[in-house]
Amino acid sequence: MNPLDFLGRIKVKLGIVIVLAVGTAFVVNEVGINSGLSRELRIAVAVVLALIMVQVLAMGMTKPLRQMARAAQTIAKGGYSLRVSATSRDEVGELARAFNAMAADLGEVDRQRRELVANVSHELRTPITGLRAVLENVVDGVSAADPVTMRTALAQTERLGRLVAQLLDLSRLDSGVRLIEAEAVALAPLVEQAVREAALAREDVSIRPSVPDDLVLRADPDLLAQVLANLLDNAVRHSPPGGTVTVHGAAVGPGVRLAVEDQGPGIPASARARVFERFSRLDTGRGAATRGAGRGRAREHDNRERS
């Protein structure tokens, strides 16, 4: 630790360093005169001792700056784990702490970007694989091109289109182009449509909606449908064979509470903080077929009415 770390201003530290250097030169000069040393020797000794003192004090003051230079080079190469030691209270210490916060934010953004690419690829591959299987069966003569088979292919195509639309909406929301357009929405028909689409994913899981027919709320219907589709998709995907998914809707005060419950293993306590991160997945290495870790046993979406 730098002995001047307790000081809160860099200019005060520089002033103290100058005073100590001058004082050292004065003391050496006085001692040299009393000892009978020559003028040249007194000057040489005073300069050497002053430089040593300045070097020792300045090294501690500038150490965070040197660390930040190395850390910046590491970050430029894609490494975000390096941190700068920030023990001083001056402007350099504040800069070091701000640098550490920036490095942590960049590391988190990079992690989310990697997960985004992996999870979007996985989500797009699922309907593409299903659509390919249906079409291959029709081409090979395994299945006939009857209305049931074509509806299955159409459902996979529509799911793929929804995923692409969600990505576009996410980009528009981030850029401020896509605005939330609230309007009066009847919740029961919206839930019924989402249930019909989610039921196509698995035949061994039943979905039971329970929403009053007269329940109306103010929301963006497209965005609300996406939220509900995501909840039901996760609930169905991670339910055990023969499981049941329930959808409850009820008025709560001035708003509406919509809850989706399944019989899956639930979300571990250690991973609950990441539930609302975009495209987050408890285990990116698991697919839907593993039935591993779901998005939670109970999920709810509160939509507060806005005037």
C-alpha positions as CSV (number, residue, x, y, z in Angstrom):
1,M,0.0,0.0,0.0
2,N,1.2,3.5,-0.8
3,P,1.9,5.4,2.4
4,L,-0.1,8.4,0.9
5,D,-3.2,6.4,0.2
6,F,-5.1,8.0,3.1
7,L,-5.0,11.3,1.2
8,G,-8.0,12.1,-0.9
9,R,-6.5,14.4,-3.6
10,I,-3.7,13.7,-6.0
11,K,-2.5,17.4,-5.9
12,V,-2.0,17.1,-2.1
13,K,0.1,14.0,-2.7
14,L,2.3,15.8,-5.3
15,G,2.7,18.7,-2.9
16,I,3.9,16.4,-0.1
17,V,6.3,14.6,-2.4
18,I,7.8,18.0,-3.5
19,V,8.1,19.1,0.2
20,L,9.8,15.8,1.2
21,A,12.2,16.0,-1.7
22,V,13.2,19.6,-0.8
23,G,13.4,18.8,2.8
24,T,15.6,15.8,2.1
25,A,18.0,17.9,0.0
26,F,18.1,20.6,2.8
27,V,18.8,18.0,5.5
28,V,21.6,16.3,3.5
29,N,23.1,19.7,2.7
30,E,23.2,20.7,6.4
31,V,24.6,17.4,7.5
32,G,27.2,17.6,4.8
33,I,28.3,21.0,5.8
34,N,28.7,20.0,9.5
35,S,30.6,16.9,8.3
36,G,33.0,18.9,6.1
37,L,31.8,17.3,2.8
38,S,32.5,19.1,-0.4
39,R,29.7,21.1,-2.2
40,E,29.7,18.7,-5.2
41,L,29.3,15.6,-2.9
42,R,26.5,17.2,-0.9
43,I,24.6,18.0,-4.1
44,A,25.1,14.5,-5.5
45,V,23.9,12.8,-2.3
46,A,20.9,15.1,-2.0
47,V,19.8,14.5,-5.6
48,V,20.2,10.7,-5.2
49,L,18.2,10.5,-1.9
50,A,15.5,12.9,-3.3
51,L,15.1,10.8,-6.4
52,I,14.8,7.6,-4.4
53,M,12.1,9.1,-2.2
54,V,10.2,10.5,-5.2
55,Q,10.5,7.1,-7.0
56,V,9.2,5.1,-4.0
57,L,6.2,7.4,-3.4
58,A,5.4,8.0,-7.1
59,M,5.5,4.2,-7.8
60,G,2.6,3.6,-5.4
61,M,0.7,6.6,-6.8
62,T,1.0,5.5,-10.4
63,K,0.6,1.7,-9.9
64,P,-3.1,1.7,-10.7
65,L,-2.5,3.5,-14.0
66,R,0.1,0.9,-15.0
67,Q,-2.4,-1.9,-14.1
68,M,-5.2,-0.2,-16.1
69,A,-2.9,-0.1,-19.1
70,R,-2.3,-3.8,-18.9
71,A,-5.9,-4.6,-18.2
72,A,-7.0,-2.5,-21.2
73,Q,-4.8,-4.5,-23.4
74,T,-6.2,-7.7,-21.9
75,I,-9.8,-6.5,-22.4
76,A,-9.0,-5.6,-26.0
77,K,-8.1,-9.3,-26.5
78,G,-11.3,-10.5,-25.0
79,G,-10.3,-11.1,-21.4
80,Y,-12.5,-9.4,-18.8
81,S,-11.3,-11.1,-15.6
82,L,-8.3,-8.8,-14.8
83,R,-9.0,-6.2,-12.1
84,V,-7.1,-3.1,-10.9
85,S,-6.2,-2.7,-7.2
86,A,-7.8,0.5,-5.9
87,T,-6.6,1.3,-2.4
88,S,-6.2,5.0,-2.6
89,R,-8.9,7.6,-2.1
90,D,-7.8,10.1,-4.7
91,E,-8.8,10.6,-8.3
92,V,-6.5,7.7,-9.4
93,G,-8.3,5.4,-7.0
94,E,-11.7,6.5,-8.2
95,L,-10.6,6.0,-11.8
96,A,-9.4,2.4,-10.9
97,R,-12.8,1.6,-9.3
98,A,-14.6,2.9,-12.3
99,F,-12.4,0.9,-14.5
100,N,-13.1,-2.3,-12.5
101,A,-16.9,-1.6,-12.8
102,M,-16.6,-1.1,-16.5
103,A,-14.6,-4.3,-16.9
104,A,-17.3,-6.2,-15.0
105,D,-20.0,-4.7,-17.1
106,L,-18.2,-5.6,-20.3
107,G,-17.6,-9.1,-19.1
108,E,-21.4,-9.5,-18.3
109,V,-22.3,-8.0,-21.8
110,D,-19.9,-10.5,-23.4
111,R,-21.4,-13.4,-21.5
112,Q,-24.9,-12.4,-22.4
113,R,-23.9,-12.0,-26.1
114,R,-22.4,-15.5,-26.1
115,E,-25.5,-16.9,-24.5
116,L,-27.7,-15.0,-26.9
117,V,-26.0,-16.5,-29.9
118,A,-26.1,-20.0,-28.5
119,N,-29.7,-19.8,-27.3
120,V,-31.0,-18.1,-30.4
121,S,-29.3,-20.8,-32.5
122,H,-30.9,-23.5,-30.4
123,E,-34.4,-21.9,-30.5
124,L,-34.2,-21.5,-34.3
125,R,-32.9,-25.0,-34.8
126,T,-35.9,-26.6,-32.9
127,P,-38.7,-25.6,-35.4
128,I,-36.4,-26.0,-38.3
129,T,-35.7,-29.6,-37.3
130,G,-39.3,-30.3,-36.8
131,L,-40.3,-28.8,-40.1
132,R,-37.5,-30.7,-41.9
133,A,-38.7,-34.0,-40.3
134,V,-42.3,-33.4,-41.5
135,L,-41.2,-32.5,-45.0
136,E,-38.8,-35.5,-45.2
137,N,-41.6,-37.9,-44.2
138,V,-43.8,-36.4,-46.9
139,V,-41.1,-36.6,-49.6
140,D,-40.1,-40.2,-48.6
141,G,-43.7,-41.3,-48.6
142,V,-43.8,-42.1,-44.8
143,S,-46.5,-39.6,-44.3
144,A,-49.2,-38.3,-46.7
145,A,-49.6,-34.7,-47.5
146,D,-52.9,-34.6,-45.6
147,P,-54.3,-31.5,-43.8
148,V,-53.0,-32.8,-40.4
149,T,-49.4,-33.1,-41.6
150,M,-49.5,-29.8,-43.4
151,R,-50.9,-28.1,-40.3
152,T,-48.0,-29.5,-38.3
153,A,-45.6,-28.1,-40.8
154,L,-47.4,-24.8,-40.8
155,A,-47.3,-24.6,-37.0
156,Q,-43.5,-25.1,-37.0
157,T,-43.2,-22.5,-39.7
158,E,-45.3,-20.0,-37.7
159,R,-43.2,-20.7,-34.6
160,L,-40.0,-19.9,-36.6
161,G,-41.6,-16.7,-37.9
162,R,-42.5,-15.7,-34.3
163,L,-39.0,-16.3,-33.1
164,V,-37.6,-14.0,-35.9
165,A,-40.3,-11.4,-35.1
166,Q,-39.3,-11.5,-31.4
167,L,-35.7,-10.8,-32.3
168,L,-36.8,-7.9,-34.5
169,D,-39.0,-6.5,-31.7
170,L,-36.2,-6.8,-29.3
171,S,-33.9,-4.8,-31.5
172,R,-36.7,-2.2,-32.0
173,L,-37.3,-1.9,-28.3
174,D,-33.6,-1.4,-27.6
175,S,-33.4,1.3,-30.2
176,G,-36.6,3.0,-29.1
177,V,-38.4,2.4,-32.4
178,R,-40.8,-0.3,-31.1
179,L,-43.1,1.4,-28.7
180,I,-45.4,-0.4,-26.3
181,E,-48.9,0.2,-27.7
182,A,-51.4,-0.5,-24.9
183,E,-55.0,-1.3,-25.7
184,A,-57.9,-3.1,-24.1
185,V,-57.2,-6.9,-24.5
186,A,-59.6,-9.8,-23.6
187,L,-57.3,-12.2,-21.8
188,A,-59.3,-15.4,-22.3
189,P,-59.0,-15.6,-26.1
190,L,-55.3,-14.7,-25.9
191,V,-54.7,-17.5,-23.4
192,E,-56.7,-20.0,-25.5
193,Q,-54.7,-19.3,-28.6
194,A,-51.4,-19.6,-26.7
195,V,-52.5,-22.9,-25.2
196,R,-53.4,-24.3,-28.6
197,E,-50.0,-23.4,-29.9
198,A,-48.1,-24.7,-26.9
199,A,-50.0,-28.0,-26.9
200,L,-48.4,-28.8,-30.3
201,A,-45.0,-29.2,-28.6
202,R,-45.9,-32.3,-26.6
203,E,-48.9,-34.6,-26.6
204,D,-48.1,-36.2,-23.2
205,V,-48.6,-32.9,-21.3
206,S,-52.0,-31.4,-20.7
207,I,-52.7,-27.6,-20.4
208,R,-55.6,-26.4,-18.4
209,P,-56.5,-22.7,-18.7
210,S,-58.6,-21.0,-16.1
211,V,-59.3,-17.4,-17.1
212,P,-62.6,-15.6,-16.7
213,D,-64.2,-14.7,-20.0
214,D,-64.9,-11.1,-18.9
215,L,-61.3,-10.4,-17.8
216,V,-60.0,-7.4,-19.8
217,L,-56.7,-5.5,-19.3
218,R,-54.7,-2.8,-20.9
219,A,-51.6,-4.2,-22.6
220,D,-49.7,-4.5,-25.9
221,P,-51.4,-7.7,-27.3
222,D,-48.4,-8.8,-29.3
223,L,-45.9,-8.4,-26.5
224,L,-48.2,-10.0,-24.0
225,A,-48.7,-12.9,-26.3
226,Q,-44.9,-13.4,-26.6
227,V,-44.6,-13.4,-22.8
228,L,-47.4,-16.0,-22.4
229,A,-46.0,-18.1,-25.3
230,N,-42.5,-18.2,-23.7
231,L,-44.0,-19.2,-20.3
232,L,-46.1,-22.0,-21.7
233,D,-43.3,-23.2,-24.0
234,N,-41.0,-23.6,-21.0
235,A,-43.7,-25.1,-18.8
236,V,-44.6,-27.7,-21.4
237,R,-41.0,-28.4,-22.4
238,H,-39.9,-29.2,-18.8
239,S,-42.9,-30.9,-17.5
240,P,-42.7,-34.6,-16.7
241,P,-44.5,-37.1,-19.0
242,G,-48.2,-37.0,-18.1
243,G,-47.7,-33.7,-16.3
244,T,-50.2,-30.9,-16.2
245,V,-49.7,-27.2,-16.8
246,T,-52.2,-24.7,-15.5
247,V,-52.8,-21.1,-16.5
248,H,-54.7,-18.9,-14.0
249,G,-55.9,-15.4,-14.6
250,A,-57.5,-13.2,-12.1
251,A,-58.0,-9.5,-11.3
252,V,-55.8,-8.3,-8.5
253,G,-56.5,-4.8,-7.3
254,P,-56.2,-2.4,-10.3
255,G,-54.3,-4.9,-12.4
256,V,-54.3,-8.5,-13.5
257,R,-52.3,-11.5,-12.4
258,L,-51.5,-14.2,-14.9
259,A,-49.8,-17.3,-13.4
260,V,-48.4,-20.4,-15.3
261,E,-47.7,-23.4,-13.1
262,D,-46.1,-26.7,-14.1
263,Q,-44.8,-29.8,-12.3
264,G,-41.2,-29.4,-13.4
265,P,-38.2,-29.3,-11.0
266,G,-38.3,-25.6,-10.7
267,I,-35.6,-23.0,-10.7
268,P,-32.7,-23.4,-8.3
269,A,-32.3,-20.6,-5.8
270,S,-28.8,-19.8,-7.1
271,A,-30.2,-19.2,-10.7
272,R,-33.3,-17.2,-9.9
273,A,-31.5,-13.8,-10.3
274,R,-31.0,-14.6,-14.0
275,V,-34.6,-15.5,-14.7
276,F,-35.3,-12.1,-16.3
277,E,-32.1,-11.9,-18.4
278,R,-32.7,-12.1,-22.1
279,F,-32.4,-15.5,-23.6
280,S,-31.1,-16.9,-20.3
281,R,-31.0,-20.6,-19.9
282,L,-30.2,-22.6,-16.8
283,D,-28.0,-25.0,-18.7
284,T,-27.1,-24.0,-22.3
285,G,-25.9,-27.6,-22.9
286,R,-29.3,-29.1,-22.4
287,G,-31.9,-29.3,-25.0
288,A,-35.6,-29.7,-24.7
289,A,-35.4,-33.5,-24.7
290,T,-33.4,-33.7,-21.5
291,R,-36.3,-32.3,-19.5
292,G,-33.6,-31.0,-17.2
293,A,-34.2,-27.7,-15.5
294,G,-37.3,-25.7,-16.4
295,R,-38.1,-22.0,-16.1
296,G,-39.7,-22.6,-12.7
297,R,-42.6,-24.3,-11.0
298,A,-44.7,-21.2,-10.6
299,R,-44.4,-18.2,-12.9
300,E,-46.6,-15.1,-12.9
301,H,-46.8,-12.0,-15.0
302,D,-48.4,-8.9,-13.4
303,N,-49.8,-6.5,-15.9
304,R,-50.8,-3.2,-14.2
305,E,-53.5,-1.3,-15.8
306,R,-52.5,2.1,-17.1
307,S,-54.9,5.0,-17.7
